[in-house]
Amino acid sequence: MRRHFGAMLLVLVALCAGRASADCGVALEPVAPDVWRVPAARGRPDAANGGLTIQLVLVREGRRLWLVGSGPTPAFGRALACAARQAAGGPVTDIVNTHVAPELSLGNSAFPRARLWALPEVIAAMHERCGACLASLRDQVGPAGASLDEPDAIRVPPQAVRGPRLGPFDTQALPRQAGEPTLVLRHRGIVIAQGLLWPGDVPDLYGTNSASLLDSLDQLERFATGARLIGQQGDVADASAIDAQRRYLLALRGAIRARLDAGEVQGEVPLPDYAALPGYAQLHPLNVQRVWRELESELFR
């Protein structure tokens, strides 16, 4: 009886937290004790999704409240700050930008008192590219990006992540392409793999090298043994999502390599086994272009 009451109480608390966070304009979904996520839209940023195309994660550890990603705009960041306070009972103290993506970090300025963390390579790339990334995102999302015009909309993390621990997280830096890693975080039985994993869909290979990504998936699989995974988009998943993405990448590379070996020029490379996935129509043709260029360059090197 006590166990049943305790389970019902946990469900009630989760429902109340979700409702309160939704009142702020951002819905936080409980994933595990003291862990919430903000689910993201699939595909690329546009006016409909407002740039929320990378799911964000909130972790409470003692008195510190960690956000993995702050969202695509300062206005969204302010709504997220409200939701985090209501769901977790305090202000955000730390923000981690795992890789270079405006959808992940342009909410940073909404948290002026939070410590900001990123890998040294990510900090350097953000200093170099954030202005152009902001302009690009503003063009993609239209009126939803109005707050990107605010002064000081860009806030680059000053704190470099070094070593295998950061606050409550075990960490591992895994490459998306040469010189551009993403920070994978493990908190107890949850692994956050932004930029590496798209459960239930084809990956978006923009800003990646497919060979590097395959190597990183192998390392991610070892790092995430026994854990559930939160990727760039999609549902919370298990290790089967890593294998599914690996099979897509191998099939894509194999099909393109066969075309190149036959002397064909770049064209469509259908993969019927994946055609029913949500992002196939939008992302697969772009993935073909990128991987074709990669393998063509390797072939004629």
Salt bridges, closest charged atoms under 4 A:
GLU29 OE2 - ARG37 NE 2.92
ASP34 OD1 - ARG60 NH2 2.56
GLU61 OE1 - ARG188 NH2 3.42
ASP94 OD2 - ARG64 NH2 2.78
ASP94 OD2 - ARG115 NE 2.85
ASP149 OD1 - ARG138 NH1 2.55
GLU150 OE2 - ARG78 NH2 2.74
ASP170 OD1 - ARG165 NH1 2.77
GLU180 OE2 - ARG129 NH1 2.48
ASP201 OD2 - ARG42 NH1 3.39
ASP204 OD2 - ARG44 NE 2.55
ASP218 OD1 - ARG246 NE 3.12
GLU221 OE1 - ARG246 NH2 2.89
ASP243 OD1 - ARG246 NH1 3.22
ASP243 OD2 - ARG247 NE 3.14
GLU264 OE1 - ARG259 NE 3.75
GLU294 OE1 - ARG253 NH1 3.89
GLU298 OE1 - ARG257 NH2 3.57
